[in-house]
C-alpha cells in the first residue's frame, strides 16, 4: 500500500515573496516524551505547546490505555496524572500508533519495565518498518516478544519484564529511539543502566528524565559519542513542560523562505538544541540568512526566534557525523540543494532507508521527476544544483509526510508547478502546514 484510502493531492506553484510571522507546531520528540514521562511520574504534569498531530495523539491514547489520566485542558495544553515507574496496567485493546515509529518504540521501552503484556500495532507504513533493533536490547533486560510478524514487525505482542535487569548497551547505530527505549526500560530496573553511543544522537530523553527527577549522567565517549548512565527505580515527579517549536517542522518554512525570491519570515520559539540543528548549520554553510534572537530555555531545551530571508545558496559537502542532528531534514535539504549553485554531497544517510519510506530513494525520485540531476552512491546522496528547478513533476509520497511537504516547498520556487499524489499524511506531524504556508503567501491548489 503506497497511498491513503482517500488520497488528497495538491499542487504547489511559484509564489511571490513569503512574509510574516508563524509559529510551527510543538516539537514532536518533546511531545511524545512529555506524555510518556508524565505517565510514569507521580502527581500531575502540565504540558503547554503540545503537538496535536496524529502521531502524538496516538501516544496520548496509549498512555490512557496503560492506566494514566491524560486530558486536553485547552489549545495545545494537556494534563497528565501518572501511575509511577513500572505502574502501567495491562491494556484492554491493542495500542495503535498509526504512523509513528517514535511513539511505538518509546512506549515499547516504557512497557518493557512493567509486568504486563501489550499488543503494538499501527498503519500499513508502520507495520512494514523494522522493530528488531529496539526489541533486542529490551529482551536483554528481560522483556519478551510473544508473537509478531516476520522480522519482529507489527502487529506484535510484547511481554514486559517482571524483574527487569540493568544492562550496558552499545547502540549499533546512532538512534535516539534505541537509546530512549533502553533508558525508559531502565527506569524500572535496579542499579545502573548504561547506554554507549559511538555517534551522539538527540538527547531529549536524558534532559527530560533529569527534569522529572531521575538520576542520570551523560558524558563524552570517544570523538563523537556519549555514555549515558541512569540510576534505576527513581520516583519521578510530575513537572511543567513548555514544548518548543519543532526544528524538523520549521525546516519546511525555513527552506521555503530561502528559495522563494524576496521572502522574509519570522518563526518564534524554535528549538535550538545543538543535537537537532544540523540543518541550520548546513544551510548557513550554504550561504543562508538565518538569524537567532530572543533565546530562552525550558526543561533543559534551548529555543530562539529565527528570522529567515531569501538567500543565494551554494553546494556543500555534509559530513556523515552530522546525520544524527538532522536525520529528518535531509529531504528538505535536498530541495535547498536543488536550488543552490554547485554540487551538494550528503554522506552517511543509511538511516533514511528505515523511516516512513525508503527516504533515500524517495528523495532521489522526487528530485529526478522534477528535472534535478541526483545520484545515490552507497549511502550518500549527491545533488547537482543549477540555481533553479524545472519542476512539472508528480511526486509519489509513499504515505510519508516529509516527502509531501518537501515536494510542496520545492514547487513554490520551481519553474513549473509540482504536484504531490497525497497530502493526507501531513497531519501526522504538521496538521496546519498547508494553511500556515498559505498565510505566509504560498500558492497551493
C-alpha positions in Angstrom: 0.0 0.0 0.0 1.5 3.3 -1.1 -1.4 5.7 -0.7 -4.0 6.6 1.9 -7.6 5.3 1.4 -8.8 8.8 0.4 -5.8 10.5 -1.3 -5.7 14.3 -1.0 -3.5 15.5 -3.9 -2.2 19.1 -4.0 -0.2 21.3 -6.4 2.4 24.0 -5.5 3.4 26.7 -7.9 5.8 29.6 -8.0 4.8 32.2 -5.3 5.5 35.8 -4.6 7.7 36.6 -1.5 6.8 34.7 1.7 6.4 37.2 4.5 5.1 37.3 8.1 5.4 35.5 11.4 4.3 31.9 12.0 4.7 29.5 14.9 5.3 26.0 13.8 3.9 23.1 15.9 5.4 21.9 19.1 8.4 19.6 18.8 7.2 16.0 18.2 10.1 14.4 20.1 9.4 16.5 23.2 5.7 16.0 23.0 6.0 12.2 22.9 8.4 12.2 25.8 6.4 14.6 28.0 3.4 12.4 27.7 5.3 9.2 28.4 7.3 10.6 31.4 4.3 12.3 32.7 2.5 8.9 32.7 5.5 7.3 34.5 5.6 10.0 37.2 3.8 10.5 40.5 1.5 13.6 40.5 0.4 15.9 37.7 2.3 17.0 34.6 1.1 20.1 32.8 2.2 20.4 29.2 1.8 23.5 27.1 2.5 23.8 23.3 2.0 20.0 22.7 2.0 19.0 19.1 -1.6 17.9 18.4 -0.8 15.8 15.3 -1.9 12.2 14.9 1.4 10.7 16.0 1.4 12.4 19.4 -2.4 11.9 19.9 -1.8 8.2 19.4 0.8 8.3 22.2 -1.7 10.1 24.4 -4.3 7.4 23.7 -1.7 4.7 24.6 -0.9 6.3 27.9 -4.6 6.3 28.8 -4.9 2.7 27.8 -1.9 1.9 30.1 -3.6 3.5 33.1 -2.6 7.2 33.2 -5.0 10.1 33.2 -4.5 12.2 30.1 -6.7 15.2 29.4 -6.7 18.1 27.0 -7.2 21.3 29.0 -7.0 23.9 26.2 -5.4 24.7 22.9 -2.1 22.7 22.9 -2.4 22.4 26.7 -2.6 18.9 28.4 -2.6 17.5 31.9 -1.2 14.0 32.7 -1.6 12.2 36.1 0.8 9.4 36.1 1.0 5.9 37.6 4.7 6.0 38.7 7.6 4.0 37.4 6.6 0.4 36.4 3.0 1.3 37.2 1.4 0.6 33.8 -1.6 -1.7 33.8 -2.4 -4.2 31.0 -4.3 -2.5 28.2 -7.7 -4.0 27.2 -7.1 -3.5 23.5 -4.1 -3.2 21.1 -2.1 0.0 21.3 -2.4 1.6 17.8 0.4 4.1 17.0 -0.8 4.9 13.5 2.2 6.1 11.5 4.5 6.9 14.5 7.7 4.8 14.8 8.9 7.1 17.6 5.8 6.7 19.7 5.7 2.9 19.2 9.4 2.3 20.0 9.5 4.6 23.0 6.4 3.1 24.5 7.9 -0.4 24.0 10.7 0.7 26.2 8.3 2.0 28.9 6.3 -1.2 28.8 9.4 -3.4 28.9 9.9 -2.5 32.5 6.3 -3.4 33.6 5.0 -6.9 34.3 2.2 -6.6 31.7 1.6 -7.7 28.1 0.5 -5.4 25.3 -0.2 -5.6 21.6 1.6 -3.0 19.5 0.1 -2.1 16.1 0.0 0.7 13.5 -0.9 1.6 9.9 0.4 -0.2 6.8 3.5 2.0 6.8 4.4 1.3 10.5 3.7 -2.4 10.0 6.4 -2.5 7.3 9.1 -0.9 9.5 11.7 -2.9 11.5 11.4 -3.1 15.3 14.1 -5.7 16.0 16.9 -3.3 16.8 14.8 -1.8 19.6 13.5 -5.2 20.8 17.0 -6.8 21.0 18.2 -4.7 24.0 14.8 -4.8 25.6 14.9 -8.6 25.5 18.3 -8.5 27.2 16.6 -6.6 30.0 14.0 -9.4 30.5 11.1 -8.4 28.2 9.9 -10.8 25.6 8.2 -10.8 22.2 5.4 -13.3 22.5 4.2 -13.0 18.9 5.0 -10.9 15.9 5.1 -10.7 12.1 8.2 -11.7 10.2 11.4 -9.8 11.3 9.8 -8.6 14.5 7.3 -6.4 12.7 3.9 -5.2 13.9 1.4 -6.3 15.0 3.4 -7.6 17.9 2.6 -8.9 21.3 5.1 -7.8 23.9 5.6 -9.1 27.5 7.3 -6.7 29.9 9.8 -8.0 32.4 8.6 -8.9 35.9 12.2 -8.2 37.2 13.9 -6.0 34.6 17.7 -6.2 34.5 20.0 -3.2 34.2 22.4 -3.5 31.2 25.3 -1.9 29.5 24.3 -1.5 25.8 26.3 -0.1 22.9 23.9 1.1 20.2 24.7 -0.4 16.8 23.7 2.9 15.1 23.1 6.5 16.3 19.5 6.2 17.2 17.7 8.3 19.8 14.8 5.7 19.6 17.0 2.8 20.6 18.7 4.8 23.4 15.4 6.1 24.7 13.7 2.7 24.8 16.6 1.3 26.8 16.6 4.2 29.3 12.8 4.1 29.7 13.0 0.3 30.4 15.9 1.0 32.8 13.7 3.2 35.0 12.2 0.0 36.4 15.5 -1.9 36.8 17.6 -1.9 40.0 21.1 -0.5 39.7 22.5 1.5 36.7 21.5 1.1 33.1 24.2 2.4 30.7 23.9 3.3 27.0 27.0 4.0 25.0 26.7 5.7 21.6 29.6 5.9 19.0 27.8 8.9 17.5 25.7 11.1 19.8 22.0 11.1 19.0 19.5 13.7 20.1 19.4 13.9 23.9 15.8 14.9 24.7 15.2 11.8 26.8 18.2 12.5 29.0 17.3 16.1 29.5 13.6 15.3 30.3 14.4 12.4 32.6 16.5 14.9 34.6 13.7 17.4 34.5 11.3 14.8 36.0 13.8 13.9 38.8 15.8 10.9 37.5 19.4 10.4 38.4 21.2 10.4 35.0 24.7 11.3 33.9 25.8 11.9 30.3 29.4 12.3 29.4 31.6 12.3 26.2 32.7 8.9 24.9 35.4 8.9 22.2 35.5 11.5 19.5 31.7 11.9 18.8 30.0 9.6 21.2 28.2 9.8 24.6 27.9 7.5 27.6 24.7 7.8 29.5 24.1 6.2 32.9 20.7 6.1 34.5 20.1 5.1 38.1 17.0 2.9 38.2 13.9 2.9 40.3 13.6 6.6 40.9 10.4 8.3 41.9 9.7 10.6 39.1 7.6 13.7 40.0 5.1 15.4 37.7 6.6 18.6 36.2 5.6 21.5 33.9 6.8 21.2 30.3 6.8 24.0 27.7 7.2 22.3 24.3 9.4 24.4 22.0 8.6 24.7 18.3 9.8 21.7 16.3 13.0 22.4 14.3 12.1 19.5 12.0 8.8 21.2 11.2 10.5 24.6 11.0 12.8 23.2 8.3 10.0 23.4 5.7 9.1 27.2 6.0 12.8 27.9 6.5 13.8 26.3 3.2 10.8 27.9 1.5 11.9 31.3 2.8 15.4 30.8 1.5 14.4 29.7 -2.0 11.4 32.0 -2.8 12.8 35.3 -4.0 12.2 38.3 -1.7 11.0 36.2 1.3 11.4 37.4 4.9 9.8 35.3 7.6 10.0 35.0 11.4 9.5 31.8 13.4 9.3 32.2 17.2 10.4 29.7 19.9 12.2 27.2 17.6 14.2 24.6 19.5 18.0 25.2 19.1 19.3 22.1 20.9 22.7 21.6 19.1 21.9 17.9 18.6 18.9 19.0 16.4 20.2 21.9 14.5 22.5 20.2 11.9 20.2 21.6 9.2 20.6 25.2 10.4 24.4 24.8 10.4 24.4 23.2 6.9 22.1 25.9 5.4 24.3 28.6 6.9 27.4 27.0 5.3 25.4 27.1 2.0 25.0 30.9 2.5 21.6 31.1 4.1 20.5 34.1 6.2 19.1 32.5 9.4 19.3 34.9 12.4 18.6 34.0 16.0 17.1 36.3 18.7 15.2 36.1 22.0 16.9 33.0 23.2 15.5 31.2 26.2 15.0 27.7 27.6 12.7 25.3 29.3 13.1 21.8 30.7 16.7 21.9 29.6 15.8 22.6 25.9 17.0 25.9 24.4 14.8 27.8 21.9 15.1 31.1 19.9 13.2 33.2 17.4 14.5 32.7 13.8 14.4 35.2 11.1 14.9 33.8 7.6 15.5 35.8 4.4 15.8 34.6 0.8 19.4 33.8 0.0 21.7 32.7 -2.8 22.8 29.2 -1.9 25.9 27.2 -2.9 26.6 23.5 -2.8 28.5 22.0 0.2 29.6 18.6 1.5 27.7 17.4 4.6 29.8 15.1 6.8 28.3 11.8 8.0 28.8 12.8 11.6 26.1 15.4 11.2 23.5 12.9 10.2 22.1 12.3 13.8 21.4 16.0 14.3 19.4 16.3 11.1 18.2 12.9 10.0 14.7 14.0 9.4 15.7 17.1 7.5 17.7 15.6 4.6 14.6 15.6 2.4 14.1 19.3 2.5 17.8 19.9 2.5 17.9 18.1 -0.9 15.3 20.7 -2.0 17.5 23.6 -0.9 20.5 21.8 -2.7 18.5 21.7 -5.9 18.2 25.5 -5.9 21.9 26.0 -4.9 24.7 26.6 -7.3 27.0 23.6 -7.4 27.1 20.1 -6.1 25.9 19.1 -2.6 27.0 15.8 -1.2 25.2 14.4 1.8 27.1 11.5 3.3 26.1 8.6 5.6 22.4 8.5 5.1 21.7 4.8 5.8 19.1 5.7 8.5 16.9 7.2 5.8 16.2 3.7 4.4 14.3 2.7 7.5 11.9 5.6 8.0 8.3 6.0 6.9 9.5 5.1 3.5 12.9 4.4 2.0 13.5 8.2 2.1 16.9 8.0 0.3 15.3 6.5 -2.8 12.1 8.6 -2.4 14.1 11.8 -2.2 16.1 11.0 -5.3 12.9 10.1 -7.2 11.3 13.4 -6.0 14.2 15.4 -7.5 14.5 13.4 -10.7 10.9 13.7 -11.7 11.3 17.5 -11.4 14.4 17.7 -13.6 17.1 17.7 -11.0 20.2 15.6 -11.5 20.8 13.4 -8.5 22.8 10.3 -7.7 22.9 7.7 -4.9 26.3 6.2 -4.2 26.1 3.7 -1.3 24.5 5.7 1.5 25.5 9.1 0.0 23.1 11.5 -1.8 24.6 13.8 -4.5 22.6 16.7 -5.8 23.7 18.8 -8.8 22.3 22.3 -8.1 21.8 24.6 -11.1 20.2 27.5 -9.2 16.7 26.7 -10.4 14.4 23.6 -10.6 12.4 22.9 -13.8 9.6 21.3 -11.9 6.4 20.0 -13.6 6.5 16.5 -11.9 4.1 14.4 -10.0 5.7 13.2 -6.7 4.8 9.9 -5.2 4.7 10.4 -1.4 4.6 6.8 -0.3 2.5 7.7 2.8 5.4 9.9 4.0 4.5 13.3 5.4 8.1 14.7 4.9 8.2 13.8 1.2 4.8 15.6 0.7 6.0 18.8 2.5 9.4 18.8 0.8 7.8 18.5 -2.7 5.3 21.3 -1.9 8.2 23.5 -0.8 10.1 22.8 -4.0 7.1 23.8 -6.0 6.9 27.2 -4.5 10.1 28.2 -6.4 10.2 25.8 -9.4 9.8 26.9 -13.0 6.7 24.7 -13.4 4.1 23.6 -10.7 4.8 20.5 -8.8 2.0 18.1 -7.7 2.0 15.5 -4.9 -0.2 12.5 -5.0 -1.3 12.7 -1.4 -1.1 15.2 1.4 -3.3 13.2 3.9 -0.3 12.1 6.0 1.0 15.6 6.7 -1.5 15.6 9.6 0.7 13.1 11.4 3.2 15.7 12.3 2.2 19.2 11.0 -1.6 19.4 10.8 -1.6 23.2 10.0 1.2 23.1 7.4 -0.9 24.0 4.4 -2.9 26.9 6.0 0.2 28.2 7.7 2.2 28.3 4.5 -0.7 29.9 2.6 -0.8 32.6 5.3 2.8 33.3 4.5 2.0 33.6 0.8 2.4 30.1 -0.5 0.5 29.2 -3.7 -1.2 25.8 -3.3 -4.2 24.5 -5.2 
